[in-house]
Amino acid sequence: MNALNVPANKRSVFSITLLMTFILMTFVLQKPVLLIGGAVICAVYACICFQFSTFRNKDLSWFLVVCIFFLPGMTKYSHGLSPFFYFFSTIAIFFAAKAASRYPPQVFLISFRIIYTVAVTGIAYALYVYWDMPEPLGEVIEGSSANGIPAYLIVMQVSLSLCNYVVLQKLPVLSPIITAIVAFFGYGRGSLVVAGLLVMFTLLFNLSLSHASSRRYKVFLTVFLLGLAIAVVGNYDQIEEAMNLYTKLGAGLVDQNRLEIWGQYLEKINLWTLLIGADYTGTVIELQYASNPHISFVRTHALFGLPITLLALFSPLIVFFTDKAWSAKLIFATFIGLLMMRAMSEPILFPTLLDFFFFLNLFLFFRYVPKCESAFRVHRELSSNSAIV
């Protein structure tokens, strides 16, 4: 039976929801012991799932090649044991995501809906409790910035949207809008821009490429967009004032602090450090940010060097080297690209526990997306219960 027609088992939903919630929370709480614990749980989960499995020689060859890519980062000691820990944790997270992807996509869709709904409910409660604070979301998790929570929610949103697409052949509309609202209260810039692009691409895809969207649904979206455009034009001054007052967009799209981090890190680069990665000594990363570069790809390069950084940067393009449906290639590349765009100003990926969701999205693509557009139409009856989250 095709996996897209397999009903979701309650026990499977519970197991996957528990696993993904644990991974998410151990990262969000940002405690070293929890980060280590998350990596250990991923390793144990992968070992249990693959204990009786056999791997093809081709798979083992690719695995060894990727491991070799990590080697440049192991030749220096400026970051202590961090490169070694993150090497093993990334391997564990990769295989945990691969093991989890064997569940039907319906299981992940239900799990992501549950996690997203609980997260948004918690965020709404936090806004209510800390409403009088200058940055309400910054009060929720000790040591976390106000724009951290919207960034984590975007990771969930991308996974939810892509899983919804795999099962129902269209993207959810309401949840990206909610994510954009949360990003507004995050007082940030990157999350708000990415969330806005998620909403835009969701509407564009559902109107132009989705085979599961009915004519009535597309007419509704068109009317909604026209109404939204009229509302924005009619209230442009108020919207601009709110953006300037409550977000950092008033200062422009460019974050000067992130530019300073980029600039000072690039000053450490020569031919040798380009290959193996540089240290943070004497930079604002060390002196002002406690060795947190706040940019995923600076962190990736510093820990592992050039090969892994390039592999991470160009990883969304891998979907175009497959024989999958072109609409699927476009939407997966776009949404994973938007996730990586958010990682440009927040260390949410490469290497973190949230890489589990990044790898999971790719595994769902390779395992469950059909090879032609017509194959999606066979499952159109699944889309009758369209997602609203």
C-alpha positions in Angstrom: 0.0 0.0 0.0 1.2 3.5 -0.8 2.5 5.3 2.3 0.3 8.3 1.5 -2.8 6.1 2.0 -1.7 4.5 5.3 -3.7 5.7 8.2 -1.9 7.2 11.2 -1.5 4.9 14.1 -2.1 6.5 17.5 0.9 4.8 19.1 3.1 6.0 16.3 1.8 9.6 16.6 2.5 9.5 20.4 6.0 8.2 19.9 7.0 10.7 17.2 5.4 13.6 19.0 7.3 12.7 22.2 10.6 12.3 20.3 10.2 15.6 18.4 9.0 17.5 21.5 12.0 16.2 23.4 14.4 17.3 20.7 12.8 20.7 20.4 12.7 21.4 24.1 16.3 20.3 24.8 17.4 22.8 22.2 15.1 25.6 23.2 16.1 25.5 26.9 19.8 25.9 25.9 21.3 24.0 28.8 24.6 22.1 28.0 23.5 19.0 29.8 20.2 19.0 27.9 22.0 19.5 24.6 24.2 16.5 25.3 21.2 14.5 26.5 19.3 15.3 23.2 22.2 14.1 21.1 22.5 10.9 23.3 18.8 10.2 22.9 19.0 10.6 19.1 22.0 8.2 19.1 20.1 5.6 21.2 17.0 6.0 19.1 19.0 5.5 15.8 20.8 2.5 17.2 17.6 0.8 18.3 15.9 1.4 15.0 18.9 0.3 12.9 20.2 -2.6 15.1 19.1 -5.2 12.6 19.5 -3.2 9.4 22.0 -3.6 6.7 23.4 -0.8 4.6 24.4 -0.9 0.9 28.0 -0.3 -0.1 26.9 2.8 -1.9 25.3 4.2 1.3 28.5 3.4 3.3 30.7 5.1 0.7 28.6 8.3 0.8 28.7 8.2 4.6 32.5 8.0 4.6 32.8 10.8 2.1 30.7 13.1 4.3 32.8 12.1 7.4 35.9 13.1 5.5 34.3 16.5 4.9 34.3 17.0 8.7 38.1 16.3 9.1 39.4 19.9 8.5 37.6 21.0 11.6 39.4 18.3 13.7 42.8 19.7 12.9 42.6 22.7 15.3 42.1 23.1 19.0 40.8 26.7 19.2 37.3 25.4 19.8 38.3 22.7 22.2 36.3 19.5 21.9 33.3 21.2 20.3 34.0 20.0 16.8 34.3 16.4 18.0 31.0 16.6 20.0 29.1 18.3 17.2 30.5 15.8 14.7 29.1 12.8 16.6 25.9 14.6 17.5 25.2 15.5 13.9 25.7 11.9 12.8 23.4 10.8 15.6 20.7 13.4 14.6 21.0 12.5 10.9 20.4 8.8 11.5 17.6 9.5 14.1 15.8 11.6 11.4 16.4 8.8 8.9 15.0 6.2 11.3 12.0 8.4 12.1 11.2 9.0 8.5 10.1 5.4 8.1 6.8 6.4 9.7 4.0 7.4 7.3 3.8 11.1 6.6 0.3 11.3 8.1 1.9 10.5 11.5 4.3 13.5 11.1 1.4 15.8 10.0 -0.6 15.0 13.1 2.5 15.3 15.3 3.5 18.7 13.8 0.0 20.0 14.2 0.0 19.0 17.9 3.4 20.5 18.6 2.6 23.7 16.7 -0.8 24.1 18.4 0.7 23.6 21.9 3.6 26.0 21.0 1.3 28.8 19.8 -1.0 28.3 22.8 2.1 28.7 25.1 3.3 31.7 23.2 -0.2 33.3 23.5 -0.2 32.7 27.2 3.3 34.2 27.6 2.3 37.3 25.7 -0.7 37.6 28.1 1.5 37.2 31.2 4.4 39.4 30.1 2.4 41.9 28.0 3.7 44.9 30.1 7.3 44.0 29.5 9.3 45.8 26.7 10.0 42.4 25.0 7.4 39.9 26.3 8.8 36.8 24.5 12.3 37.6 25.8 11.0 36.8 29.3 9.9 33.3 28.6 13.2 31.4 28.5 16.1 32.6 30.6 19.0 33.6 28.4 17.0 33.6 25.2 16.4 36.6 23.1 12.9 37.8 22.1 13.4 36.7 18.5 14.6 33.2 19.5 11.1 31.9 20.0 9.8 33.1 16.6 12.9 31.5 15.0 12.2 28.1 16.6 8.5 28.4 15.5 9.6 29.0 11.9 11.5 25.7 12.0 8.2 24.0 13.1 6.3 26.0 10.5 8.5 24.9 7.6 8.3 21.2 8.7 4.5 21.5 9.1 4.0 23.1 5.7 6.1 20.6 3.9 4.6 17.6 5.6 1.1 19.0 4.9 2.2 19.3 1.2 3.4 15.7 1.1 0.1 14.4 2.5 -2.5 16.8 1.1 -0.7 18.3 -1.9 -1.2 21.9 -0.7 0.2 24.2 1.9 -1.6 25.3 5.1 -2.6 29.0 5.1 -3.6 29.8 8.7 -0.4 28.7 10.5 2.0 30.8 8.4 -0.1 33.8 9.2 0.0 33.0 12.9 3.7 32.5 12.7 4.0 36.0 11.1 2.0 37.4 14.0 4.3 35.7 16.5 7.3 37.0 14.7 5.9 40.6 15.0 5.8 40.2 18.7 9.3 38.9 18.7 10.6 42.4 18.0 12.9 41.0 15.5 13.7 41.5 11.8 14.8 38.1 10.4 11.9 36.1 11.6 9.3 38.7 10.5 10.8 38.8 7.0 11.0 35.0 6.6 7.5 34.6 8.1 6.2 37.1 5.6 7.9 35.3 2.7 6.4 32.0 4.0 2.9 33.5 3.8 3.6 34.9 0.3 5.0 31.7 -1.1 2.2 29.6 0.5 -0.5 31.7 -1.2 1.4 31.8 -4.5 1.9 28.0 -4.5 -1.7 27.2 -3.6 -3.0 29.5 -6.3 -0.7 28.5 -9.1 0.8 25.0 -8.6 -1.3 23.0 -6.2 -3.4 20.3 -8.0 -5.4 19.6 -4.8 -6.7 23.2 -4.5 -10.3 23.4 -5.7 -11.5 26.2 -7.9 -13.7 27.5 -5.0 -10.6 27.4 -2.7 -8.6 29.4 -5.2 -11.4 31.9 -5.7 -11.5 32.3 -1.9 -7.7 32.9 -1.7 -7.9 35.4 -4.6 -10.6 37.4 -2.8 -8.7 37.2 0.5 -5.5 38.5 -1.2 -7.4 41.4 -2.8 -9.0 42.3 0.5 -5.7 42.1 2.2 -4.0 44.3 -0.4 -6.8 46.9 0.0 -6.5 46.8 3.8 -2.7 47.3 3.6 -2.9 50.2 1.2 -5.7 51.8 3.2 -3.8 51.5 6.4 -0.2 51.9 5.2 0.7 54.7 7.5 -0.5 52.9 10.6 1.3 49.7 9.5 4.5 51.5 8.9 4.3 53.3 12.2 3.7 49.9 14.0 6.6 48.3 12.2 8.9 51.2 13.1 7.7 51.2 16.7 7.5 47.5 17.6 10.1 45.9 15.3 13.6 46.5 14.1 12.4 46.9 10.5 12.4 50.7 11.1 16.2 50.5 11.2 16.3 48.8 7.8 16.7 45.2 6.7 20.4 45.1 7.4 21.4 44.2 10.9 24.6 46.2 11.7 25.5 43.9 14.6 25.4 40.9 12.3 27.5 42.7 9.7 30.1 43.5 12.4 30.2 39.8 13.3 30.6 38.9 9.6 33.3 41.5 9.1 35.4 40.7 12.0 35.2 36.9 11.3 36.2 37.4 7.7 39.2 39.4 8.9 40.4 36.1 10.5 40.3 34.3 7.2 43.4 33.3 5.2 44.0 30.4 2.9 44.5 28.0 5.8 41.6 29.2 8.0 39.4 29.3 5.0 39.8 25.5 4.8 39.7 24.5 8.4 37.8 27.4 10.0 38.9 30.3 12.2 38.7 31.1 15.9 36.8 34.0 17.6 39.8 35.4 19.4 39.7 39.2 19.7 36.4 39.5 17.8 33.1 40.8 19.1 31.9 37.2 19.0 34.3 36.4 21.9 34.3 39.8 23.7 30.6 40.7 23.5 28.6 37.6 22.7 30.3 34.9 24.8 31.6 33.1 21.7 28.0 32.9 20.2 28.4 34.1 16.6 24.6 34.5 16.2 25.0 33.3 12.6 24.7 29.6 11.8 27.1 29.6 8.9 29.8 31.5 10.8 29.5 28.8 13.5 29.5 26.0 10.9 32.7 27.3 9.3 34.4 28.0 12.6 33.8 24.5 13.8 34.1 22.4 10.7 35.8 24.5 7.9 34.9 25.0 4.3 33.7 21.6 3.0 30.8 21.2 5.5 29.9 24.8 5.2 29.5 24.5 1.4 27.6 21.3 1.8 25.2 23.0 4.2 24.8 26.1 2.1 23.9 24.2 -1.1 22.0 21.3 0.5 18.5 22.7 -0.6 19.6 22.3 -4.3 19.9 18.5 -3.9 16.2 18.2 -4.6 16.7 19.4 -8.1 19.0 16.4 -8.9 16.1 14.0 -8.5 13.3 12.7 -10.7 10.6 13.9 -8.3 7.6 16.1 -9.4 8.8 19.6 -10.3 6.2 21.3 -8.1 7.6 19.3 -5.2 11.2 20.3 -6.0 10.2 24.0 -6.2 8.3 24.0 -2.9 10.8 22.0 -0.9 13.8 24.0 -2.2 11.9 27.3 -1.5 10.8 26.5 2.0 14.1 24.8 3.1 15.9 27.8 1.6 13.7 30.2 3.7 14.6 28.2 6.8 18.3 28.6 5.9 17.7 32.3 5.3 16.5 32.5 8.9 19.7 30.7 10.0 21.8 33.5 8.5 21.0 35.6 11.5 20.2 33.0 14.2 22.2 29.9 15.1 19.3 27.5 14.8 21.0 25.0 12.3 24.3 23.5 11.5 25.1 22.0 14.0 22.2 22.0 16.4 19.5 19.6 17.6 17.1 21.3 15.2 19.0 19.8 12.3 16.7 16.8 13.0 13.9 18.7 11.4 16.1 19.8 8.5 17.1 16.3 7.7 13.6 15.0 8.3 12.2 17.3 5.6 14.7 16.0 3.1 14.0 12.4 4.0 10.3 12.9 3.6 11.0 14.4 0.2 13.1 11.5 -1.0 10.9 8.8 0.6 7.3 10.0 -0.1 7.2 12.6 -2.9 6.0 11.0 -6.2 8.1 11.1 -9.3 5.4 12.8 -11.5 2.7 15.4 -11.1 -0.1 12.9 -12.1 0.8 10.7 -9.1 -0.3 13.5 -6.8 -3.8 13.5 -8.4 -4.3 9.9 -7.4 -4.3 11.0 -3.7 -6.5 14.1 -4.2 -9.2 12.6 -2.1 -6.9 13.0 0.9 -6.9 16.8 0.4 -10.7 17.0 1.1 -9.8 17.4 4.8 -7.6 20.5 4.2 -5.4 21.6 7.0 -6.0 24.9 8.8 -2.9 24.9 11.0 
